[in-house]
Amino acid sequence: MNSVDITNLQEKEWVALKKWSLFLASILLLAACSNEETEPAKTKEKDEPEMAVEQKSMTEEGFITQVDGESILVNNIYFSIPEDVNVQLSDGAKTTEGVIRDIRTGMKVSMDYQGPLAESFPMQGEAETITILTDEDSVKQSEALEAFINGEQLPKLIMMGQPIVRDNEIGFLFSNMEAGKMSEVRIDLDTHEYTISGELNE
């Protein structure tokens, strides 16, 4: 065998060795990849920030139209009455301590509570302080409203908005929750005669 043949044979063996080496390297690389423990992709749950509801001291002035166990309806808000509620009477000049049994339908009151109110109809809140207004004007308005509620036998009356006092009359929109009917009433503060949507009642 001459030198040319020997050289060609060596080149062929070298090429074959290189191919074999590359083949082994590929096998080792694949084996290494298959032995690696792959961690499953973790889906990060987004912690949605809770909107902090800011508590505010609020006051609602109006009339009690329903007294039901542990709650009262003032205007269009149901107030639950906790055991530690503060009840007081105020004539505008001085304030005295009161009790729960002082509360009755028709009274004009000022309700202190922490807002915001629960979104419902009627709206809902929890009373902190109930101030029964005993000044002359408030008592006069309360007596007129009580006479109207008793005269019409409306145990489920709800006021729609604030009453308007003008020319010795108190007027307001109201709904009979039992019948679902909305009407307007004007009550004379002296005689307690009232007009419902144009119809005079004595």
Backbone hydrogen bonds, N-H to C=O, Kabsch-Sander energy under -0.5 kcal/mol:
donor,donor_aa,acceptor,acceptor_aa,energy
6,I,2,N,-1.9
7,T,3,S,-2.2
8,N,4,V,-2.4
9,L,5,D,-2.2
10,Q,6,I,-2.2
11,E,7,T,-2.2
12,K,8,N,-2.3
13,E,9,L,-2.3
14,W,10,Q,-2.3
15,V,11,E,-2.5
16,A,12,K,-2.5
17,L,13,E,-2.4
18,K,14,W,-2.5
19,K,15,V,-2.4
20,W,16,A,-2.3
21,S,17,L,-2.7
22,L,18,K,-2.5
23,F,19,K,-2.3
24,L,20,W,-2.5
25,A,21,S,-2.5
26,S,22,L,-2.2
27,I,23,F,-2.2
28,L,24,L,-2.6
29,L,25,A,-2.3
30,L,26,S,-2.4
31,A,27,I,-2.3
32,A,28,L,-2.3
33,C,29,L,-2.0
34,S,30,L,-2.2
35,N,31,A,-1.4
36,E,32,A,-0.8
36,E,33,C,-0.5
38,T,36,E,-0.7
39,E,37,E,-0.6
43,T,41,A,-0.5
44,K,42,K,-0.8
45,E,43,T,-0.6
47,D,45,E,-0.6
48,E,46,K,-1.2
52,A,50,E,-0.6
54,E,52,A,-0.7
56,K,115,G,-1.5
58,M,56,K,-0.5
58,M,113,Y,-3.3
60,E,111,M,-2.2
62,G,109,V,-2.3
64,I,107,M,-2.6
65,T,63,F,-0.6
65,T,73,L,-2.4
66,Q,73,L,-1.0
68,D,71,S,-2.8
70,E,68,D,-0.5
71,S,68,D,-1.4
72,I,79,F,-2.2
73,L,66,Q,-2.5
74,V,72,I,-0.6
74,V,77,I,-2.7
75,N,63,F,-1.7
75,N,73,L,-0.5
77,I,74,V,-1.9
78,Y,123,M,-3.3
79,F,72,I,-3.1
79,F,77,I,-0.6
80,S,78,Y,-0.6
80,S,125,G,-2.6
81,I,70,E,-3.1
85,V,82,P,-1.6
86,N,128,E,-2.4
87,V,85,V,-0.6
88,Q,130,I,-2.7
89,L,96,T,-3.0
90,S,132,I,-2.7
91,D,94,K,-1.7
96,T,89,L,-2.8
98,G,87,V,-2.9
102,D,99,V,-1.8
103,I,100,I,-2.1
106,G,64,I,-3.6
107,M,104,R,-1.5
109,V,62,G,-3.1
109,V,107,M,-0.5
110,S,131,T,-2.3
111,M,60,E,-3.1
112,D,110,S,-0.5
112,D,129,T,-2.8
113,Y,58,M,-2.5
114,Q,126,E,-0.6
115,G,56,K,-3.8
115,G,113,Y,-0.6
118,A,124,Q,-2.8
120,S,118,A,-1.0
123,M,76,N,-1.6
124,Q,118,A,-1.2
125,G,78,Y,-2.3
127,A,80,S,-2.3
128,E,112,D,-3.1
129,T,112,D,-1.5
130,I,86,N,-3.2
131,T,110,S,-2.6
131,T,129,T,-0.6
132,I,88,Q,-3.1
132,I,130,I,-0.7
133,L,108,K,-2.4
133,L,131,T,-0.6
134,T,90,S,-3.4
134,T,132,I,-0.6
135,D,90,S,-0.6
139,V,135,D,-2.4
140,K,136,E,-2.1
141,Q,137,D,-2.3
142,S,138,S,-2.4
143,E,139,V,-2.4
144,A,140,K,-1.7
145,L,141,Q,-2.2
146,E,142,S,-2.6
147,A,143,E,-2.1
148,F,144,A,-1.9
149,I,145,L,-2.7
150,N,146,E,-2.4
151,G,147,A,-2.4
152,E,148,F,-2.5
153,Q,149,I,-0.8
154,L,149,I,-1.9
157,L,154,L,-0.9
158,I,175,S,-2.0
159,M,75,N,-1.0
160,M,173,L,-2.7
161,G,159,M,-0.9
164,I,171,G,-3.0
166,R,164,I,-0.6
166,R,169,E,-2.4
169,E,166,R,-1.1
170,I,187,I,-2.1
171,G,164,I,-2.7
172,F,185,V,-2.0
174,F,183,S,-2.8
175,S,158,I,-2.4
176,N,181,K,-2.4
177,M,156,K,-2.6
177,M,175,S,-0.9
180,G,176,N,-3.3
181,K,176,N,-0.8
183,S,174,F,-2.8
185,V,172,F,-2.3
186,R,195,T,-1.9
187,I,170,I,-2.7
188,D,193,E,-3.4
189,L,168,N,-2.3
192,H,188,D,-1.5
194,Y,201,N,-2.3
195,T,186,R,-2.5
196,I,199,E,-2.5
197,S,184,E,-2.4
197,S,195,T,-0.7
199,E,196,I,-2.2
200,L,198,G,-0.6
201,N,194,Y,-3.0
